Amino acid sequence: MTIKHQDSQPDSNLPIPLEETRTDRSFDAIADHFEKKVYGGLKGEIRLAVLRRDIFEYSAQMSEALGRPLRILDVGAGLAQIAIELAAQGHSVVINDISANMLEKAKASAEKIDKKLDITWYVCPYQALEETLGKEENDKFDLIISHALLEWLAEPTAVMDFFDQYLTDDGALSLCFYNPASFDYRNLIMGNFNLLDSLLDGNDYKADNKKSLTPNHPVAKEEVESWLKAHDYQTVRSSGLRVFHDYAPLKRGGHNDPDAVIRMELRYSQLEPYKWLGRYLHILAKR
């Protein structure tokens, strides 16, 4: 497997803006921190358990209906665990991220699997993928995965046009994104009322440091749903990731059993109203 790079450096002759502007976020400088913080404990296990259930069930149904392995694109893949596992199931997978360090970690994980995987790797902003993926009908994908990407894009609405371009007419889109309602609810529980008051005054969700993985510009569920509706997508299933785990101040009873926590998270992740409290939300939609 080879990792293909595309130049994403800005023109050094361009003037430097006086005010800070939003840019697509790369975790290249904190890849180790990201891996440890997001997937180094039970939080990551819960996240992957919910995504595996949602995606693997549906992808298996799609593959059976089509009578062939799927062609899958993971945009902003990060460590790409789900995409790599789909490749291990026999699907053809393209994995993309803006961070070379993140994809080096993903590639190392893929190389530990004792079978030949059909994976192509691209290190570049997703916008640069159009230069390499092609624009013909057979260049499209049956499943596009985009997890924890929307909240880190300078212009998140623009990615919907990209999905439209590269998803087959009967394809599926897997969107997982940070839930700003969970931020509000957690701070209500913690008594951080001044912080919540500042949000009402129009301030952003400010991260406390450069290593923070709390996005400054999260996208609300209602906004994502409006994008999907505008682009003629129909939601197939929706789930919450970590619907109670992060809110438990005292680890007692079943909280001391990781397997029990995952079992209960899976049970309540698709039930109203609990799923809408998830720290992240997963929406699986089809054309």
PEVENFEN-V292118 format. One record per residue. N is the residue number from 1. RES is the residue in one small letter. PHI is phi in radians with two decimals (* if undefined). BURIAL is I if it has 9 or more other C-alpha atoms within 8 Angstrom, else O. Layout:
{{N & RES & PHI & BURIAL} {N & RES & PHI & BURIAL}}
This chain:
{{1 & m & * & O} {2 & t & -2.12 & O} {3 & i & -1.72 & I} {4 & k & -1.73 & O} {5 & h & -1.82 & O} {6 & q & -2.23 & O} {7 & d & -1.16 & O} {8 & s & -2.12 & O} {9 & q & -1.34 & O} {10 & p & -1.24 & O} {11 & d & -1.16 & O} {12 & s & -1.20 & O} {13 & n & -1.51 & O} {14 & l & -1.26 & O} {15 & p & -1.17 & O} {16 & i & -1.43 & O} {17 & p & -1.15 & O} {18 & l & -1.29 & O} {19 & e & -1.86 & O} {20 & e & -1.15 & O} {21 & t & -2.02 & O} {22 & r & -1.29 & O} {23 & t & -2.32 & O} {24 & d & -1.10 & O} {25 & r & -1.48 & O} {26 & s & -2.00 & O} {27 & f & -1.76 & I} {28 & d & -1.00 & I} {29 & a & -1.34 & O} {30 & i & -2.24 & O} {31 & a & -1.05 & I} {32 & d & -1.13 & O} {33 & h & -1.09 & O} {34 & f & -1.03 & I} {35 & e & -1.04 & I} {36 & k & -1.25 & I} {37 & k & -1.25 & O} {38 & v & -1.51 & I} {39 & y & -2.13 & I} {40 & g & -1.49 & I} {41 & g & -2.65 & I} {42 & l & -1.12 & O} {43 & k & -0.99 & I} {44 & g & -1.18 & I} {45 & e & -1.14 & I} {46 & i & -1.12 & I} {47 & r & -0.97 & I} {48 & l & -1.21 & I} {49 & a & -1.08 & I} {50 & v & -1.19 & I} {51 & l & -1.14 & I} {52 & r & -1.04 & I} {53 & r & -1.04 & O} {54 & d & -1.12 & I} {55 & i & -1.43 & I} {56 & f & -1.17 & I} {57 & e & -1.07 & I} {58 & y & -1.27 & O} {59 & s & -1.13 & I} {60 & a & -1.12 & O} {61 & q & -1.13 & O} {62 & m & -1.09 & I} {63 & s & -1.09 & I} {64 & e & -1.14 & O} {65 & a & -1.16 & O} {66 & l & -1.43 & O} {67 & g & 1.28 & O} {68 & r & -2.84 & O} {69 & p & -1.13 & I} {70 & l & -1.49 & I} {71 & r & -1.80 & I} {72 & i & -2.19 & I} {73 & l & -2.12 & I} {74 & d & -1.92 & I} {75 & v & -1.71 & I} {76 & g & 1.11 & I} {77 & a & -1.25 & I} {78 & g & 1.09 & I} {79 & l & -1.41 & I} {80 & a & 1.04 & I} {81 & q & -1.03 & O} {82 & i & -1.14 & I} {83 & a & -1.10 & I} {84 & i & -1.13 & I} {85 & e & -1.17 & O} {86 & l & -1.16 & I} {87 & a & -1.12 & I} {88 & a & -1.14 & I} {89 & q & -1.42 & O} {90 & g & 1.89 & I} {91 & h & -1.48 & I} {92 & s & -1.60 & I} {93 & v & -2.22 & I} {94 & v & -1.93 & I} {95 & i & -2.05 & I} {96 & n & -2.28 & I} {97 & d & -2.75 & I} {98 & i & -1.31 & I} {99 & s & -1.76 & I} {100 & a & -1.16 & I} {101 & n & -1.13 & I} {102 & m & -1.14 & I} {103 & l & -1.29 & I} {104 & e & -1.12 & O} {105 & k & -1.16 & I} {106 & a & -1.11 & I} {107 & k & -1.08 & O} {108 & a & -1.10 & O} {109 & s & -1.15 & O} {110 & a & -1.12 & I} {111 & e & -1.23 & O} {112 & k & -1.40 & O} {113 & i & -1.42 & O} {114 & d & -1.50 & O} {115 & k & -2.85 & O} {116 & k & -1.33 & O} {117 & l & -1.93 & I} {118 & d & -1.61 & I} {119 & i & -2.24 & I} {120 & t & -2.00 & I} {121 & w & -2.01 & I} {122 & y & -2.29 & I} {123 & v & -1.69 & I} {124 & c & -3.10 & I} {125 & p & -1.07 & I} {126 & y & -1.05 & I} {127 & q & -1.09 & O} {128 & a & -1.41 & I} {129 & l & -1.13 & I} {130 & e & -1.07 & I} {131 & e & -1.31 & O} {132 & t & -2.12 & O} {133 & l & -1.36 & O} {134 & g & 1.58 & O} {135 & k & -2.30 & I} {136 & e & -1.52 & O} {137 & e & -1.05 & O} {138 & n & -1.39 & O} {139 & d & -1.62 & I} {140 & k & -1.52 & I} {141 & f & -2.09 & I} {142 & d & -1.35 & I} {143 & l & -2.47 & I} {144 & i & -1.99 & I} {145 & i & -1.86 & I} {146 & s & -2.48 & I} {147 & h & -2.00 & I} {148 & a & 0.94 & I} {149 & l & -1.99 & I} {150 & l & -0.92 & I} {151 & e & -1.28 & I} {152 & w & -1.93 & I} {153 & l & -1.64 & I} {154 & a & -1.18 & O} {155 & e & -2.27 & O} {156 & p & -1.09 & I} {157 & t & -1.13 & O} {158 & a & -1.18 & O} {159 & v & -1.19 & O} {160 & m & -1.11 & I} {161 & d & -1.13 & O} {162 & f & -1.11 & I} {163 & f & -1.05 & I} {164 & d & -1.02 & O} {165 & q & -1.21 & O} {166 & y & -1.95 & I} {167 & l & -1.73 & I} {168 & t & -1.10 & I} {169 & d & -1.05 & O} {170 & d & -1.93 & O} {171 & g & -1.39 & I} {172 & a & -2.17 & I} {173 & l & -2.12 & I} {174 & s & -1.88 & I} {175 & l & -1.92 & I} {176 & c & -2.17 & I} {177 & f & -2.59 & I} {178 & y & -1.12 & I} {179 & n & -1.76 & I} {180 & p & -1.10 & I} {181 & a & -1.11 & O} {182 & s & -1.21 & I} {183 & f & -1.10 & I} {184 & d & -1.08 & I} {185 & y & -1.14 & I} {186 & r & -1.10 & I} {187 & n & -1.30 & I} {188 & l & -1.12 & I} {189 & i & -1.08 & O} {190 & m & -1.42 & O} {191 & g & 1.39 & O} {192 & n & -1.50 & I} {193 & f & -1.23 & O} {194 & n & -1.08 & O} {195 & l & -1.09 & O} {196 & l & -1.18 & I} {197 & d & -1.09 & O} {198 & s & -1.16 & I} {199 & l & -1.18 & I} {200 & l & -1.15 & O} {201 & d & -1.43 & O} {202 & g & 1.70 & O} {203 & n & -1.30 & O} {204 & d & -1.39 & O} {205 & y & -1.33 & I} {206 & k & -1.43 & O} {207 & a & -1.25 & I} {208 & d & -1.43 & O} {209 & n & -2.79 & O} {210 & k & -1.18 & O} {211 & k & -1.60 & O} {212 & s & -1.13 & O} {213 & l & -1.85 & O} {214 & t & -1.60 & O} {215 & p & -1.21 & I} {216 & n & -1.33 & I} {217 & h & -2.29 & O} {218 & p & -1.18 & I} {219 & v & -1.95 & I} {220 & a & -1.24 & I} {221 & k & -0.94 & O} {222 & e & -1.09 & O} {223 & e & -1.23 & O} {224 & v & -1.07 & I} {225 & e & -1.08 & O} {226 & s & -1.19 & O} {227 & w & -1.13 & I} {228 & l & -1.07 & I} {229 & k & -1.12 & I} {230 & a & -1.13 & O} {231 & h & -1.78 & O} {232 & d & 1.14 & O} {233 & y & -1.79 & I} {234 & q & -2.04 & I} {235 & t & -1.21 & I} {236 & v & -1.59 & O} {237 & r & -2.73 & O} {238 & s & -2.45 & I} {239 & s & -2.48 & I} {240 & g & -1.84 & I} {241 & l & -1.85 & I} {242 & r & 1.13 & I} {243 & v & -1.45 & I} {244 & f & -2.45 & I} {245 & h & -0.95 & I} {246 & d & -1.29 & O} {247 & y & -1.65 & O} {248 & a & -1.50 & O} {249 & p & -1.25 & O} {250 & l & -2.03 & O} {251 & k & -1.54 & O} {252 & r & -2.40 & O} {253 & g & 1.03 & O} {254 & g & -1.12 & O} {255 & h & -1.12 & I} {256 & n & -1.51 & O} {257 & d & -2.04 & O} {258 & p & -0.96 & O} {259 & d & -1.12 & O} {260 & a & -1.20 & I} {261 & v & -1.09 & I} {262 & i & -1.11 & I} {263 & r & -1.06 & O} {264 & m & -1.28 & O} {265 & e & -1.07 & I} {266 & l & -1.11 & I} {267 & r & -1.11 & O} {268 & y & -1.58 & I} {269 & s & -1.15 & I} {270 & q & -2.00 & I} {271 & l & -1.80 & I} {272 & e & -1.33 & O} {273 & p & -1.57 & O} {274 & y & -1.09 & I} {275 & k & -1.11 & I} {276 & w & -1.36 & I} {277 & l & -1.64 & I} {278 & g & -1.02 & I} {279 & r & -1.10 & I} {280 & y & -2.22 & I} {281 & l & -2.06 & I} {282 & h & -2.09 & I} {283 & i & -2.10 & I} {284 & l & -1.86 & I} {285 & a & -2.27 & I} {286 & k & -2.17 & I} {287 & r & -1.17 & I}}
